[in-house]
Amino acid sequence: MERKNNVVNKLIDVNDTVLSVEDVAEMLRISPWGVRKRILRGQLPAHKRGKRLYILKSELVDSIRTQ
């Protein structure tokens, strides 16, 4: 079990900050709907859990840097 946890920790940065759509909207100074549109277009990375969208800060920064 410990080996499996080590593999998961290497794949996922457990210390990464998880942001909501509202957090990202505030950071980018756009509306939450604008964030959702960009996610639907594939312009911003997001993970869906149920009805909620979550954005990892590191993925958001990488996405912005590559645009």
C-alpha positions in Angstrom: 0.0 0.0 0.0 2.9 2.4 0.8 4.4 1.8 -2.7 1.0 2.7 -4.3 0.9 6.0 -2.2 4.4 6.9 -3.3 3.4 6.5 -7.0 0.3 8.6 -6.5 2.2 11.3 -4.7 4.7 11.4 -7.6 1.9 11.8 -10.2 -0.1 14.3 -8.2 1.3 17.2 -6.2 -0.7 16.8 -3.0 0.4 20.3 -1.9 -1.0 22.0 -5.0 -3.7 24.6 -4.4 -7.2 23.8 -5.6 -9.1 26.8 -6.9 -12.8 27.2 -7.6 -14.3 28.9 -10.7 -14.9 31.9 -8.5 -11.3 32.0 -7.3 -10.0 31.9 -10.9 -12.5 34.6 -12.0 -11.3 36.9 -9.3 -7.6 36.2 -10.2 -8.2 36.8 -13.9 -10.6 39.7 -13.3 -13.3 38.1 -15.4 -16.8 36.8 -14.6 -17.3 33.2 -13.3 -19.2 32.5 -16.5 -16.2 33.7 -18.5 -14.1 31.1 -16.7 -16.6 28.4 -17.4 -16.7 29.3 -21.1 -12.9 29.1 -21.3 -13.0 25.7 -19.6 -15.6 24.4 -22.0 -13.5 25.7 -25.0 -10.5 23.9 -23.6 -8.6 27.2 -23.0 -8.3 26.6 -19.2 -7.7 23.2 -17.5 -10.3 21.9 -15.0 -11.4 18.8 -13.2 -15.1 18.0 -12.7 -16.2 16.3 -9.5 -20.0 15.9 -9.6 -21.4 19.3 -10.7 -18.4 21.2 -9.4 -15.4 22.3 -11.4 -11.9 22.6 -9.7 -8.8 24.1 -11.1 -5.3 23.2 -9.9 -3.2 26.4 -9.6 -0.1 24.8 -11.1 -2.1 23.7 -14.2 -3.7 27.2 -14.5 -0.2 28.8 -14.4 1.1 26.4 -17.0 -1.9 27.0 -19.2 -1.5 30.8 -19.0 2.3 30.6 -19.7 1.8 28.5 -22.8 -0.8 30.7 -24.4 
